[in-house]
Amino acid sequence: MTQPQHHEIVVIGAGICGATITNELLERGKSVCVIDAANSPANACSRHAYAIAHPHIGKGSPRLLRLTHLAFLLAEARWGGAWQAHGIFQPSKKDRAFNRSEVSAHLRSLDLSEDIAIPLDDEEAQRICGISQSGVWISRGACLNLLQTSEQLLRDHKNLTCLWSTRVERLEEYEGIWRLLDGSNVVVATAKKVVIAAAIDSKPLINSLGVHLPLKPVRGQLSIFSIQPNDPWVSMLPKVGISGDGYCLPAEQLEDGSYRWMVGSSFDEGEDDLSPREDSDNFNRGQAKGLVDYADGDPRSLVKAGEFVGVRCVSGDRLPIIGPLAQRPGIFLATALGSRGILWSALAAKLVSAQLLGDDFALLARLGFAADLVAALAPARFLAGALAAPGALASNSKPIFPSEPSAK
């Protein structure tokens, strides 16, 4: 009988997150094996060719605000030429009067310089973005083709092994080595260290370790609309991306004069059905009217021309889960990226590789990973006390944040 391949590091999942972590490890001179149930990279949510990225600028959790800022800078630096920086406009809430000094002060409090984000009144927004609404112009906001990027990250490399069409169903530890087993209980590979980066498919793998984390699927449908050149909608179409209640990309005029416009996305929590739905397209037509403030727009003019349906994975507190399972030595998680896959993948690549390779925490701190941010992402935040022996279940009803890690 052929012995299963043994690897120092295995990454389970070849979407944008697994691919980015793998590429980071390869750049650091490590040999890596990637395992995925599909026959090529990015066959699930990372097939998305129209993902947007920008730092969060709302009034949410301070940790979320700091994390998205850090992740945005890491993503911008990593993606290089693939980063399509067309800019993102975030309209003001319609029930609030625009106050430039107040918005500027808020952006400064987030440490966002003017070369990243500035407030615009409705006249300035019309001139720059084609939208007559006040708000914040994030000039370095961008779009990334996740499929093409994942394929590029996993291109042939002398230190890279890819096991395609291989589904890992269970993990078990034996004498300090992790065995990766398929549905027939056959060991497909062994590894000293394993990174689980398989979105919602991470859940059964984590469960097989005797750990339960609050992961759930969220179905999202992006609609691609066609608009005729003489339609009143044309005067309302944006020149930039917009992020608010939903999001859209800049409208693109085609050779026949018509316009192609991508608007999304529906948010169906707890669902994993990948079939396109007409009600999701209708929901996105409503989103489109709100994004460009066109209450009188005829939704019938937004003619369906295509769609993308993906299933995102989210955690109980909506932050990603990135870091080691402390009492399962050699297991690292990078999951629950939600709708911020571009940002969290870039962040996970730096954080997981540093933790996996045992980097000094001072190095992470220089990259911007303050101790409280590392703790806010750690799987341990959902575990009531330390993980017990294999087979024990951990409560996640009351998240407990671990103490800040000490520098070596």
DOLO-474755 format. One line per 2 residues: their letters; for each residue z, y, x of C-alpha. Coordinates in pm, whole numbers, plus 50000, padded with zeros to 5 digits. Layout:
DOLO-474755
a) Z,Y,X ~ ...
END
This chain:
DOLO-474755
mt) 50000,50000,50000 ~ 49906,50345,50134
qp) 50204,50558,50226 ~ 50220,50896,50047
qh) 50142,51201,50257 ~ 50445,51373,50408
he) 50447,51749,50452 ~ 50694,52002,50584
iv) 50621,52234,50289 ~ 50465,52159,49951
vi) 50379,52426,49694 ~ 50339,52297,49338
ga) 50100,52524,49148 ~ 49774,52685,49262
gi) 49777,52993,49040 ~ 49811,53345,49178
cg) 50179,53296,49266 ~ 50149,52958,49438
at) 49833,53072,49616 ~ 49996,53392,49744
it) 50306,53212,49871 ~ 50086,52952,50039
ne) 49876,53218,50206 ~ 50186,53399,50332
ll) 50316,53077,50487 ~ 49977,53005,50646
er) 49972,53355,50794 ~ 50310,53278,50947
gk) 50170,52970,51120 ~ 50306,52702,50886
sv) 50125,52396,50751 ~ 50129,52378,50372
cv) 50020,52131,50106 ~ 49928,52269,49763
id) 49939,52035,49464 ~ 49790,52120,49125
aa) 49704,51924,48810 ~ 49367,52099,48787
ns) 49066,52035,49012 ~ 49058,52387,49159
pa) 49276,52700,49187 ~ 49378,52925,48899
na) 49295,52712,48597 ~ 49569,52840,48367
cs) 49690,53197,48313 ~ 49559,53294,48656
rh) 49200,53254,48535 ~ 49254,53610,48412
ay) 48995,53845,48565 ~ 49135,54165,48414
ai) 49505,54181,48508 ~ 49651,54529,48562
ah) 49929,54635,48797 ~ 50151,54942,48812
ph) 50519,55016,48869 ~ 50735,55025,48555
ig) 50823,55386,48474 ~ 51014,55346,48147
kg) 51383,55381,48082 ~ 51458,55011,48131
sp) 51698,54825,48356 ~ 51749,55003,48690
rl) 51691,54674,48869 ~ 51360,54621,48688
lr) 51249,54972,48782 ~ 51339,54922,49148
lt) 51186,54575,49160 ~ 50852,54677,49010
hl) 50829,54970,49252 ~ 50893,54740,49549
af) 50658,54474,49412 ~ 50384,54732,49348
ll) 50391,54853,49709 ~ 50386,54494,49837
ae) 50095,54406,49605 ~ 49895,54714,49700
ar) 49937,54633,50070 ~ 49851,54264,50025
wg) 49538,54269,49808 ~ 49333,54513,50015
ga) 48967,54523,49912 ~ 49026,54314,49599
wq) 49257,54587,49463 ~ 49051,54786,49210
ah) 49246,55112,49199 ~ 49092,55278,48892
gi) 49428,55430,48792 ~ 49652,55366,48492
fq) 49758,55625,48232 ~ 50081,55573,48041
ps) 50094,55793,47728 ~ 50415,55964,47620
kk) 50596,55828,47318 ~ 50448,55997,47013
dr) 50790,56096,46877 ~ 50884,56293,47191
af) 50772,56638,47299 ~ 50621,56653,47647
nr) 50858,56805,47904 ~ 50697,56820,48247
se) 51017,56894,48441 ~ 51203,56614,48268
vs) 50925,56363,48339 ~ 50894,56481,48701
ah) 51269,56442,48750 ~ 51254,56089,48609
lr) 50969,55993,48843 ~ 51163,56134,49140
sl) 51467,55930,49033 ~ 51246,55621,49060
dl) 51140,55728,49411 ~ 50779,55753,49294
se) 50596,56011,49501 ~ 50327,56236,49355
di) 50056,56032,49524 ~ 50161,55741,49298
ai) 50255,55905,48966 ~ 50244,56255,48815
pl) 50302,56394,48464 ~ 50000,56527,48271
dd) 49984,56740,47958 ~ 49720,56655,47698
ee) 49457,56890,47846 ~ 49505,56753,48197
aq) 49496,56396,48066 ~ 49172,56467,47881
ri) 49011,56601,48197 ~ 49133,56325,48430
cg) 49156,56021,48203 ~ 48945,56101,47899
is) 49256,56075,47675 ~ 49393,56376,47488
qs) 49759,56273,47512 ~ 50038,56377,47744
gv) 50187,56113,47970 ~ 50206,55987,48328
wi) 49902,55935,48549 ~ 49957,55646,48793
sr) 49662,55714,49020 ~ 49716,55401,49231
ga) 49743,55170,48930 ~ 49491,54892,48962
cl) 49321,54582,48831 ~ 49288,54247,49008
nl) 49070,53945,48939 ~ 49330,53669,48963
lq) 49078,53385,48972 ~ 48872,53522,49260
ts) 49184,53626,49449 ~ 49348,53283,49412
eq) 49032,53113,49534 ~ 49015,53343,49834
ll) 49382,53285,49921 ~ 49328,52907,49918
rd) 49002,52901,50113 ~ 48966,52632,50379
hk) 49226,52657,50655 ~ 49315,52413,50932
nl) 49681,52412,50822 ~ 49611,52380,50448
tc) 49597,52056,50249 ~ 49509,52064,49878
lw) 49579,51778,49639 ~ 49378,51856,49326
st) 49391,51674,48991 ~ 49744,51562,49077
rv) 50023,51626,48828 ~ 50379,51607,48959
er) 50614,51504,48679 ~ 50940,51456,48863
le) 51124,51532,49185 ~ 51387,51317,49348
ey) 51574,51345,49676 ~ 51606,51052,49917
eg) 51781,51085,50253 ~ 51711,51456,50278
iw) 51344,51427,50180 ~ 51198,51524,49842
rl) 50974,51273,49668 ~ 50712,51407,49427
ld) 50631,51154,49156 ~ 50352,51144,48899
gs) 50371,51022,48538 ~ 50342,50659,48650
nv) 50642,50698,48884 ~ 50414,50682,49186
vv) 50516,50897,49482 ~ 50217,51124,49545
at) 50372,51311,49839 ~ 50698,51373,50018
ak) 50825,51698,50165 ~ 51120,51855,50335
kv) 51080,52177,50134 ~ 50920,52227,49792
vi) 50822,52552,49619 ~ 50784,52517,49241
aa) 50535,52785,49129 ~ 50384,52622,48822
ai) 50458,52876,48544 ~ 50576,52703,48225
ds) 50504,52363,48382 ~ 50792,52441,48616
kp) 51038,52369,48336 ~ 51014,51986,48330
li) 51017,51976,48710 ~ 51335,52183,48720
ns) 51483,51969,48443 ~ 51414,51659,48654
lg) 51656,51806,48909 ~ 51933,51817,48648
vh) 51902,52193,48601 ~ 51813,52375,48281
lp) 51689,52734,48301 ~ 51591,52953,48002
lk) 51212,52937,48035 ~ 50979,52978,47740
pv) 50603,53017,47690 ~ 50443,53334,47557
rg) 50083,53314,47437 ~ 49866,53620,47496
ql) 49508,53692,47387 ~ 49295,53964,47544
si) 48998,54078,47336 ~ 48663,54193,47474
fs) 48495,54433,47232 ~ 48138,54565,47212
iq) 48080,54921,47082 ~ 47739,55063,46994
pn) 47629,55378,47185 ~ 47612,55600,46874
dp) 47951,55497,46732 ~ 48229,55760,46696
wv) 48453,55532,46905 ~ 48247,55619,47215
sm) 48400,55967,47240 ~ 48747,55810,47244
lp) 48688,55542,47506 ~ 48903,55586,47821
kv) 48772,55637,48173 ~ 49085,55471,48318
gi) 49322,55190,48231 ~ 49594,55263,47974
sg) 49933,55094,47954 ~ 50157,55154,47654
dg) 50196,54944,47344 ~ 49943,54700,47483
yc) 49693,54788,47750 ~ 49322,54837,47807
lp) 49081,54872,48096 ~ 48827,55151,48144
ae) 48532,55111,47908 ~ 48212,54997,48081
ql) 47865,55106,47967 ~ 47608,54826,47981
ed) 47234,54848,48050 ~ 47149,54848,47677
gs) 47369,55155,47623 ~ 47648,54971,47447
yr) 48004,54969,47579 ~ 48224,54677,47681
wm) 48596,54735,47637 ~ 48886,54500,47711
vg) 49203,54545,47507 ~ 49518,54336,47495
ss) 49720,54166,47443 ~ 49888,53972,47168
fd) 50243,53850,47236 ~ 50320,53520,47064
eg) 50660,53414,47192 ~ 50734,53043,47207
ed) 50368,52945,47156 ~ 50135,52768,47398
dl) 49817,52722,47190 ~ 49511,52825,47390
sp) 49271,52838,47095 ~ 49127,53186,47023
re) 49259,53347,46705 ~ 49098,53603,46479
ds) 49437,53750,46391 ~ 49498,53817,46763
dn) 49169,54010,46781 ~ 49272,54211,46474
fn) 49609,54280,46635 ~ 49429,54407,46946
rg) 49207,54631,46733 ~ 49528,54791,46610
qa) 49652,54819,46968 ~ 49325,54990,47063
kg) 49369,55259,46798 ~ 49719,55330,46921
lv) 49629,55334,47291 ~ 49367,55608,47249
dy) 49545,55778,46957 ~ 49255,55725,46717
ad) 49420,55651,46385 ~ 49093,55712,46196
gd) 48890,55473,46410 ~ 48705,55205,46215
pr) 48827,54869,46354 ~ 48501,54707,46235
sl) 48319,54902,46508 ~ 48507,54697,46768
vk) 48283,54392,46759 ~ 48423,54077,46917
ag) 48228,53986,47234 ~ 48472,53750,47405
ef) 48836,53682,47483 ~ 49081,53544,47734
vg) 49378,53338,47617 ~ 49662,53259,47854
vr) 50017,53130,47832 ~ 50271,53323,48033
cv) 50615,53199,48127 ~ 50921,53422,48076
sg) 51291,53388,48146 ~ 51583,53474,47923
dr) 51631,53818,48080 ~ 51258,53884,48136
lp) 51297,53909,48514 ~ 51118,53650,48729
ii) 51309,53360,48881 ~ 51250,53368,49255
gp) 51461,53201,49521 ~ 51631,52879,49630
la) 51819,52634,49412 ~ 52123,52660,49634
qr) 52272,52317,49559 ~ 51936,52141,49571
pg) 51857,52206,49939 ~ 51488,52245,50006
if) 51388,52346,49650 ~ 51262,52701,49590
la) 51145,52855,49261 ~ 50883,53121,49187
ta) 50832,53123,48812 ~ 50875,53328,48491
lg) 50634,53599,48607 ~ 50557,53704,48248
sr) 50289,53972,48227 ~ 50345,54101,48582
gi) 50189,53817,48778 ~ 50019,54045,49031
lw) 50338,54227,49120 ~ 50579,53934,49119
sa) 50341,53712,49319 ~ 50328,53962,49605
la) 50705,53997,49596 ~ 50762,53620,49574
ak) 50538,53557,49875 ~ 50756,53775,50097
lv) 51093,53667,49952 ~ 51036,53291,49924
sa) 50871,53261,50265 ~ 51158,53453,50425
ql) 51419,53238,50252 ~ 51232,52915,50321
lg) 51192,52999,50690 ~ 51549,53126,50727
dd) 51469,53487,50814 ~ 51755,53723,50885
fa) 51848,53917,50570 ~ 51818,54238,50771
ll) 51442,54176,50790 ~ 51423,54148,50411
ar) 51628,54465,50378 ~ 51373,54651,50591
lg) 51103,54542,50345 ~ 51312,54688,50062
fa) 51488,54373,49941 ~ 51838,54510,49882
ad) 52100,54240,49835 ~ 52153,54317,49466
lv) 51778,54282,49400 ~ 51766,53942,49571
aa) 52063,53835,49356 ~ 51896,53969,49040
la) 51600,53734,49095 ~ 51795,53428,49206
pa) 51801,53114,48985 ~ 52180,53116,49023
rf) 52209,53409,48781 ~ 52160,53169,48492
la) 52402,52907,48615 ~ 52765,52913,48505
ga) 52934,52828,48833 ~ 52783,52617,49107
la) 52540,52341,49029 ~ 52720,52014,49005
ap) 52600,51673,49118 ~ 52245,51571,49026
ga) 52224,51503,48655 ~ 52470,51772,48555
la) 52345,52038,48315 ~ 52415,52405,48373
sn) 52490,52648,48094 ~ 52264,52952,48072
sk) 52427,53120,47774 ~ 52611,53377,47988
pi) 52421,53461,48307 ~ 52642,53504,48612
fp) 52504,53703,48902 ~ 52586,53560,49243
se) 52760,53770,49503 ~ 52537,53960,49741
ps) 52414,53742,50026 ~ 52553,53830,50366
ak) 52328,53903,50661 ~ 52314,53641,50931
END
